[in-house]
């Protein structure tokens, strides 16, 4: 997979932050920063091509993150 996948994930995370910023309080927003900086750190040291295990780990992290956000929003309402 091309390394541009990381750029796409970072862009999606920034859009997610903006949407959440409009919807809810700060507590949930702060939980996004560690993941963004981990992605940026990986991006700065990433090879030109991502291995399938790396893509799989990113996919699993994204799914778990989406589930976490869903339950936090559900609990907040």
PDB file as gemmi writes it, atoms N, CA and C in Angstrom:
CRYST1    1.000    1.000    1.000  90.00  90.00  90.00 P 1                      
ATOM      1  N   UNK A   1       0.849  -1.179   0.000  1.00  0.00           N  
ATOM      2  CA  UNK A   1       0.000   0.000   0.000  1.00  0.00           C  
ATOM      3  C   UNK A   1       0.896   1.244   0.000  1.00  0.00           C  
ATOM      4  N   UNK A   2       0.499   2.253  -0.720  1.00  0.00           N  
ATOM      5  CA  UNK A   2       1.304   3.478  -0.741  1.00  0.00           C  
ATOM      6  C   UNK A   2       1.211   4.227   0.590  1.00  0.00           C  
ATOM      7  N   UNK A   3       2.265   4.953   0.902  1.00  0.00           N  
ATOM      8  CA  UNK A   3       2.332   5.684   2.166  1.00  0.00           C  
ATOM      9  C   UNK A   3       1.341   6.842   2.224  1.00  0.00           C  
ATOM     10  N   UNK A   4       0.728   7.199   1.093  1.00  0.00           N  
ATOM     11  CA  UNK A   4      -0.281   8.260   1.097  1.00  0.00           C  
ATOM     12  C   UNK A   4      -1.475   7.872   1.974  1.00  0.00           C  
ATOM     13  N   UNK A   5      -1.626   6.586   2.238  1.00  0.00           N  
ATOM     14  CA  UNK A   5      -2.683   6.124   3.137  1.00  0.00           C  
ATOM     15  C   UNK A   5      -2.577   6.821   4.487  1.00  0.00           C  
ATOM     16  N   UNK A   6      -1.369   7.035   4.973  1.00  0.00           N  
ATOM     17  CA  UNK A   6      -1.187   7.749   6.241  1.00  0.00           C  
ATOM     18  C   UNK A   6      -1.677   9.188   6.140  1.00  0.00           C  
ATOM     19  N   UNK A   7      -1.420   9.838   5.023  1.00  0.00           N  
ATOM     20  CA  UNK A   7      -1.902  11.204   4.824  1.00  0.00           C  
ATOM     21  C   UNK A   7      -3.430  11.254   4.853  1.00  0.00           C  
ATOM     22  N   UNK A   8      -4.050  10.268   4.253  1.00  0.00           N  
ATOM     23  CA  UNK A   8      -5.512  10.195   4.231  1.00  0.00           C  
ATOM     24  C   UNK A   8      -6.055   9.994   5.643  1.00  0.00           C  
ATOM     25  N   UNK A   9      -5.441   9.101   6.391  1.00  0.00           N  
ATOM     26  CA  UNK A   9      -5.882   8.846   7.762  1.00  0.00           C  
ATOM     27  C   UNK A   9      -5.706  10.090   8.629  1.00  0.00           C  
ATOM     28  N   UNK A  10      -4.595  10.782   8.481  1.00  0.00           N  
ATOM     29  CA  UNK A  10      -4.362  12.010   9.239  1.00  0.00           C  
ATOM     30  C   UNK A  10      -5.417  13.057   8.863  1.00  0.00           C  
ATOM     31  N   UNK A  11      -5.716  13.207   7.585  1.00  0.00           N  
ATOM     32  CA  UNK A  11      -6.726  14.174   7.144  1.00  0.00           C  
ATOM     33  C   UNK A  11      -8.106  13.823   7.709  1.00  0.00           C  
ATOM     34  N   UNK A  12      -8.464  12.547   7.696  1.00  0.00           N  
ATOM     35  CA  UNK A  12      -9.749  12.110   8.245  1.00  0.00           C  
ATOM     36  C   UNK A  12      -9.809  12.422   9.737  1.00  0.00           C  
ATOM     37  N   UNK A  13      -8.714  12.208  10.439  1.00  0.00           N  
ATOM     38  CA  UNK A  13      -8.677  12.481  11.871  1.00  0.00           C  
ATOM     39  C   UNK A  13      -8.843  13.969  12.157  1.00  0.00           C  
ATOM     40  N   UNK A  14      -8.255  14.810  11.348  1.00  0.00           N  
ATOM     41  CA  UNK A  14      -8.409  16.256  11.528  1.00  0.00           C  
ATOM     42  C   UNK A  14      -9.857  16.672  11.266  1.00  0.00           C  
ATOM     43  N   UNK A  15     -10.475  16.121  10.226  1.00  0.00           N  
ATOM     44  CA  UNK A  15     -11.888  16.405   9.954  1.00  0.00           C  
ATOM     45  C   UNK A  15     -12.743  15.903  11.119  1.00  0.00           C  
ATOM     46  N   UNK A  16     -12.427  14.728  11.637  1.00  0.00           N  
ATOM     47  CA  UNK A  16     -13.147  14.182  12.784  1.00  0.00           C  
ATOM     48  C   UNK A  16     -13.039  15.140  13.974  1.00  0.00           C  
ATOM     49  N   UNK A  17     -11.850  15.666  14.216  1.00  0.00           N  
ATOM     50  CA  UNK A  17     -11.653  16.600  15.313  1.00  0.00           C  
ATOM     51  C   UNK A  17     -12.537  17.833  15.124  1.00  0.00           C  
ATOM     52  N   UNK A  18     -12.593  18.361  13.910  1.00  0.00           N  
ATOM     53  CA  UNK A  18     -13.415  19.541  13.645  1.00  0.00           C  
ATOM     54  C   UNK A  18     -14.900  19.263  13.869  1.00  0.00           C  
ATOM     55  N   UNK A  19     -15.368  18.111  13.410  1.00  0.00           N  
ATOM     56  CA  UNK A  19     -16.775  17.744  13.596  1.00  0.00           C  
ATOM     57  C   UNK A  19     -17.080  17.566  15.076  1.00  0.00           C  
ATOM     58  N   UNK A  20     -16.229  16.849  15.779  1.00  0.00           N  
ATOM     59  CA  UNK A  20     -16.454  16.635  17.213  1.00  0.00           C  
ATOM     60  C   UNK A  20     -16.385  17.952  17.978  1.00  0.00           C  
ATOM     61  N   UNK A  21     -15.536  18.846  17.527  1.00  0.00           N  
ATOM     62  CA  UNK A  21     -15.405  20.157  18.184  1.00  0.00           C  
ATOM     63  C   UNK A  21     -16.729  20.911  18.131  1.00  0.00           C  
ATOM     64  N   UNK A  22     -17.447  20.776  17.031  1.00  0.00           N  
ATOM     65  CA  UNK A  22     -18.739  21.430  16.893  1.00  0.00           C  
ATOM     66  C   UNK A  22     -19.831  20.735  17.703  1.00  0.00           C  
ATOM     67  N   UNK A  23     -19.651  19.443  17.967  1.00  0.00           N  
ATOM     68  CA  UNK A  23     -20.701  18.650  18.592  1.00  0.00           C  
ATOM     69  C   UNK A  23     -20.594  18.562  20.114  1.00  0.00           C  
ATOM     70  N   UNK A  24     -19.393  18.438  20.650  1.00  0.00           N  
ATOM     71  CA  UNK A  24     -19.277  18.064  22.059  1.00  0.00           C  
ATOM     72  C   UNK A  24     -18.209  18.856  22.792  1.00  0.00           C  
ATOM     73  N   UNK A  25     -18.026  18.471  24.053  1.00  0.00           N  
ATOM     74  CA  UNK A  25     -17.064  19.138  24.922  1.00  0.00           C  
ATOM     75  C   UNK A  25     -15.639  18.679  24.675  1.00  0.00           C  
ATOM     76  N   UNK A  26     -14.706  19.302  25.405  1.00  0.00           N  
ATOM     77  CA  UNK A  26     -13.280  19.095  25.190  1.00  0.00           C  
ATOM     78  C   UNK A  26     -12.752  17.711  25.567  1.00  0.00           C  
ATOM     79  N   UNK A  27     -13.345  17.055  26.535  1.00  0.00           N  
ATOM     80  CA  UNK A  27     -12.798  15.790  27.036  1.00  0.00           C  
ATOM     81  C   UNK A  27     -12.528  14.772  25.948  1.00  0.00           C  
ATOM     82  N   UNK A  28     -13.460  14.639  25.054  1.00  0.00           N  
ATOM     83  CA  UNK A  28     -13.307  13.661  23.968  1.00  0.00           C  
ATOM     84  C   UNK A  28     -12.298  14.145  22.937  1.00  0.00           C  
ATOM     85  N   UNK A  29     -12.247  15.436  22.746  1.00  0.00           N  
ATOM     86  CA  UNK A  29     -11.322  15.984  21.756  1.00  0.00           C  
ATOM     87  C   UNK A  29      -9.871  15.720  22.138  1.00  0.00           C  
ATOM     88  N   UNK A  30      -9.577  15.813  23.400  1.00  0.00           N  
ATOM     89  CA  UNK A  30      -8.205  15.576  23.848  1.00  0.00           C  
ATOM     90  C   UNK A  30      -7.763  14.144  23.593  1.00  0.00           C  
ATOM     91  N   UNK A  31      -8.714  13.224  23.544  1.00  0.00           N  
ATOM     92  CA  UNK A  31      -8.350  11.818  23.317  1.00  0.00           C  
ATOM     93  C   UNK A  31      -7.866  11.579  21.888  1.00  0.00           C  
ATOM     94  N   UNK A  32      -8.104  12.507  20.971  1.00  0.00           N  
ATOM     95  CA  UNK A  32      -7.659  12.341  19.589  1.00  0.00           C  
ATOM     96  C   UNK A  32      -6.186  12.705  19.395  1.00  0.00           C  
ATOM     97  N   UNK A  33      -5.669  13.598  20.234  1.00  0.00           N  
ATOM     98  CA  UNK A  33      -4.309  14.098  20.030  1.00  0.00           C  
ATOM     99  C   UNK A  33      -3.218  13.027  20.092  1.00  0.00           C  
ATOM    100  N   UNK A  34      -3.252  12.094  21.046  1.00  0.00           N  
ATOM    101  CA  UNK A  34      -2.187  11.077  21.048  1.00  0.00           C  
ATOM    102  C   UNK A  34      -2.140  10.276  19.750  1.00  0.00           C  
ATOM    103  N   UNK A  35      -3.302   9.897  19.238  1.00  0.00           N  
ATOM    104  CA  UNK A  35      -3.337   9.133  17.997  1.00  0.00           C  
ATOM    105  C   UNK A  35      -2.813   9.918  16.811  1.00  0.00           C  
ATOM    106  N   UNK A  36      -3.170  11.196  16.738  1.00  0.00           N  
ATOM    107  CA  UNK A  36      -2.698  12.041  15.639  1.00  0.00           C  
ATOM    108  C   UNK A  36      -1.182  12.156  15.678  1.00  0.00           C  
ATOM    109  N   UNK A  37      -0.627  12.381  16.866  1.00  0.00           N  
ATOM    110  CA  UNK A  37       0.822  12.535  16.951  1.00  0.00           C  
ATOM    111  C   UNK A  37       1.555  11.216  16.714  1.00  0.00           C  
ATOM    112  N   UNK A  38       0.943  10.096  17.071  1.00  0.00           N  
ATOM    113  CA  UNK A  38       1.538   8.800  16.728  1.00  0.00           C  
ATOM    114  C   UNK A  38       1.548   8.607  15.212  1.00  0.00           C  
ATOM    115  N   UNK A  39       0.446   8.965  14.560  1.00  0.00           N  
ATOM    116  CA  UNK A  39       0.399   8.861  13.099  1.00  0.00           C  
ATOM    117  C   UNK A  39       1.429   9.778  12.447  1.00  0.00           C  
ATOM    118  N   UNK A  40       1.558  11.002  12.960  1.00  0.00           N  
ATOM    119  CA  UNK A  40       2.549  11.921  12.409  1.00  0.00           C  
ATOM    120  C   UNK A  40       3.969  11.402  12.614  1.00  0.00           C  
ATOM    121  N   UNK A  41       4.240  10.838  13.783  1.00  0.00           N  
ATOM    122  CA  UNK A  41       5.571  10.283  14.043  1.00  0.00           C  
ATOM    123  C   UNK A  41       5.854   9.135  13.084  1.00  0.00           C  
ATOM    124  N   UNK A  42       4.869   8.276  12.878  1.00  0.00           N  
ATOM    125  CA  UNK A  42       5.044   7.168  11.946  1.00  0.00           C  
ATOM    126  C   UNK A  42       5.238   7.694  10.527  1.00  0.00           C  
ATOM    127  N   UNK A  43       4.470   8.718  10.159  1.00  0.00           N  
ATOM    128  CA  UNK A  43       4.573   9.310   8.827  1.00  0.00           C  
ATOM    129  C   UNK A  43       5.976   9.867   8.575  1.00  0.00           C  
ATOM    130  N   UNK A  44       6.542  10.511   9.597  1.00  0.00           N  
ATOM    131  CA  UNK A  44       7.871  11.097   9.443  1.00  0.00           C  
ATOM    132  C   UNK A  44       8.961  10.042   9.253  1.00  0.00           C  
ATOM    133  N   UNK A  45       8.703   8.819   9.700  1.00  0.00           N  
ATOM    134  CA  UNK A  45       9.690   7.747   9.588  1.00  0.00           C  
ATOM    135  C   UNK A  45       9.238   6.605   8.690  1.00  0.00           C  
ATOM    136  N   UNK A  46       8.136   6.797   7.991  1.00  0.00           N  
ATOM    137  CA  UNK A  46       7.551   5.704   7.207  1.00  0.00           C  
ATOM    138  C   UNK A  46       8.320   5.458   5.911  1.00  0.00           C  
ATOM    139  N   UNK A  47       8.338   4.221   5.512  1.00  0.00           N  
ATOM    140  CA  UNK A  47       8.889   3.906   4.191  1.00  0.00           C  
ATOM    141  C   UNK A  47       7.906   4.356   3.111  1.00  0.00           C  
ATOM    142  N   UNK A  48       8.331   4.256   1.873  1.00  0.00           N  
ATOM    143  CA  UNK A  48       7.471   4.669   0.754  1.00  0.00           C  
ATOM    144  C   UNK A  48       6.250   3.756   0.596  1.00  0.00           C  
ATOM    145  N   UNK A  49       6.375   2.532   1.029  1.00  0.00           N  
ATOM    146  CA  UNK A  49       5.290   1.564   0.897  1.00  0.00           C  
ATOM    147  C   UNK A  49       5.007   0.968   2.269  1.00  0.00           C  
ATOM    148  N   UNK A  50       3.720   0.899   2.637  1.00  0.00           N  
ATOM    149  CA  UNK A  50       3.321   0.314   3.918  1.00  0.00           C  
ATOM    150  C   UNK A  50       3.104  -1.185   3.747  1.00  0.00           C  
ATOM    151  N   UNK A  51       3.586  -1.945   4.696  1.00  0.00           N  
ATOM    152  CA  UNK A  51       3.377  -3.390   4.650  1.00  0.00           C  
ATOM    153  C   UNK A  51       1.934  -3.712   5.036  1.00  0.00           C  
ATOM    154  N   UNK A  52       1.467  -4.895   4.645  1.00  0.00           N  
ATOM    155  CA  UNK A  52       0.104  -5.303   4.984  1.00  0.00           C  
ATOM    156  C   UNK A  52      -0.109  -5.407   6.482  1.00  0.00           C  
ATOM    157  N   UNK A  53       0.848  -5.901   7.268  1.00  0.00           N  
ATOM    158  CA  UNK A  53       0.632  -5.894   8.730  1.00  0.00           C  
ATOM    159  C   UNK A  53       0.430  -4.474   9.280  1.00  0.00           C  
ATOM    160  N   UNK A  54       1.144  -3.499   8.715  1.00  0.00           N  
ATOM    161  CA  UNK A  54       0.971  -2.114   9.148  1.00  0.00           C  
ATOM    162  C   UNK A  54      -0.429  -1.616   8.802  1.00  0.00           C  
ATOM    163  N   UNK A  55      -0.878  -1.890   7.595  1.00  0.00           N  
ATOM    164  CA  UNK A  55      -2.214  -1.488   7.170  1.00  0.00           C  
ATOM    165  C   UNK A  55      -3.268  -2.169   8.034  1.00  0.00           C  
ATOM    166  N   UNK A  56      -3.079  -3.440   8.342  1.00  0.00           N  
ATOM    167  CA  UNK A  56      -4.009  -4.170   9.195  1.00  0.00           C  
ATOM    168  C   UNK A  56      -4.070  -3.539  10.583  1.00  0.00           C  
ATOM    169  N   UNK A  57      -2.931  -3.197  11.156  1.00  0.00           N  
ATOM    170  CA  UNK A  57      -2.903  -2.551  12.475  1.00  0.00           C  
ATOM    171  C   UNK A  57      -3.603  -1.199  12.434  1.00  0.00           C  
ATOM    172  N   UNK A  58      -3.395  -0.424  11.383  1.00  0.00           N  
ATOM    173  CA  UNK A  58      -4.076   0.859  11.244  1.00  0.00           C  
ATOM    174  C   UNK A  58      -5.587   0.667  11.129  1.00  0.00           C  
ATOM    175  N   UNK A  59      -6.004  -0.340  10.383  1.00  0.00           N  
ATOM    176  CA  UNK A  59      -7.437  -0.613  10.227  1.00  0.00           C  
ATOM    177  C   UNK A  59      -8.067  -1.014  11.554  1.00  0.00           C  
ATOM    178  N   UNK A  60      -7.410  -1.899  12.283  1.00  0.00           N  
ATOM    179  CA  UNK A  60      -7.932  -2.331  13.582  1.00  0.00           C  
ATOM    180  C   UNK A  60      -8.001  -1.147  14.538  1.00  0.00           C  
ATOM    181  N   UNK A  61      -6.968  -0.316  14.548  1.00  0.00           N  
ATOM    182  CA  UNK A  61      -6.966   0.867  15.420  1.00  0.00           C  
ATOM    183  C   UNK A  61      -8.127   1.797  15.052  1.00  0.00           C  
ATOM    184  N   UNK A  62      -8.383   1.975  13.777  1.00  0.00           N  
ATOM    185  CA  UNK A  62      -9.489   2.823  13.343  1.00  0.00           C  
ATOM    186  C   UNK A  62     -10.846   2.277  13.759  1.00  0.00           C  
ATOM    187  N   UNK A  63     -11.020   0.977  13.641  1.00  0.00           N  
ATOM    188  CA  UNK A  63     -12.287   0.353  14.038  1.00  0.00           C  
ATOM    189  C   UNK A  63     -12.503   0.481  15.543  1.00  0.00           C  
ATOM    190  N   UNK A  64     -11.484   0.177  16.315  1.00  0.00           N  
ATOM    191  CA  UNK A  64     -11.587   0.285  17.779  1.00  0.00           C  
ATOM    192  C   UNK A  64     -11.841   1.737  18.184  1.00  0.00           C  
ATOM    193  N   UNK A  65     -11.180   2.675  17.512  1.00  0.00           N  
ATOM    194  CA  UNK A  65     -11.387   4.091  17.803  1.00  0.00           C  
ATOM    195  C   UNK A  65     -12.834   4.491  17.516  1.00  0.00           C  
ATOM    196  N   UNK A  66     -13.391   4.053  16.392  1.00  0.00           N  
ATOM    197  CA  UNK A  66     -14.776   4.369  16.038  1.00  0.00           C  
ATOM    198  C   UNK A  66     -15.749   3.803  17.071  1.00  0.00           C  
ATOM    199  N   UNK A  67     -15.504   2.588  17.536  1.00  0.00           N  
ATOM    200  CA  UNK A  67     -16.351   1.982  18.561  1.00  0.00           C  
ATOM    201  C   UNK A  67     -16.269   2.788  19.857  1.00  0.00           C  
ATOM    202  N   UNK A  68     -15.071   3.190  20.239  1.00  0.00           N  
ATOM    203  CA  UNK A  68     -14.869   3.987  21.447  1.00  0.00           C  
ATOM    204  C   UNK A  68     -15.626   5.311  21.360  1.00  0.00           C  
ATOM    205  N   UNK A  69     -15.484   6.018  20.242  1.00  0.00           N  
ATOM    206  CA  UNK A  69     -16.180   7.298  20.058  1.00  0.00           C  
ATOM    207  C   UNK A  69     -17.689   7.086  20.115  1.00  0.00           C  
ATOM    208  N   UNK A  70     -18.175   6.036  19.481  1.00  0.00           N  
ATOM    209  CA  UNK A  70     -19.616   5.743  19.480  1.00  0.00           C  
ATOM    210  C   UNK A  70     -20.133   5.585  20.904  1.00  0.00           C  
ATOM    211  N   UNK A  71     -19.461   4.768  21.710  1.00  0.00           N  
ATOM    212  CA  UNK A  71     -19.923   4.534  23.079  1.00  0.00           C  
ATOM    213  C   UNK A  71     -19.773   5.776  23.958  1.00  0.00           C  
ATOM    214  N   UNK A  72     -18.740   6.578  23.735  1.00  0.00           N  
ATOM    215  CA  UNK A  72     -18.599   7.816  24.514  1.00  0.00           C  
ATOM    216  C   UNK A  72     -19.711   8.801  24.172  1.00  0.00           C  
ATOM    217  N   UNK A  73     -20.025   8.931  22.891  1.00  0.00           N  
ATOM    218  CA  UNK A  73     -21.110   9.823  22.493  1.00  0.00           C  
ATOM    219  C   UNK A  73     -22.455   9.323  22.999  1.00  0.00           C  
ATOM    220  N   UNK A  74     -22.664   8.039  22.930  1.00  0.00           N  
ATOM    221  CA  UNK A  74     -23.908   7.438  23.406  1.00  0.00           C  
ATOM    222  C   UNK A  74     -24.072   7.674  24.906  1.00  0.00           C  
ATOM    223  N   UNK A  75     -23.003   7.530  25.662  1.00  0.00           N  
ATOM    224  CA  UNK A  75     -23.037   7.730  27.109  1.00  0.00           C  
ATOM    225  C   UNK A  75     -23.268   9.204  27.453  1.00  0.00           C  
ATOM    226  N   UNK A  76     -22.753  10.101  26.629  1.00  0.00           N  
ATOM    227  CA  UNK A  76     -22.857  11.525  26.896  1.00  0.00           C  
ATOM    228  C   UNK A  76     -24.263  12.055  26.679  1.00  0.00           C  
ATOM    229  N   UNK A  77     -25.025  11.419  25.841  1.00  0.00           N  
ATOM    230  CA  UNK A  77     -26.382  11.891  25.551  1.00  0.00           C  
ATOM    231  C   UNK A  77     -27.334  11.449  26.573  1.00  0.00           C  
TER     232      UNK A  77                                                      
END                                                                             
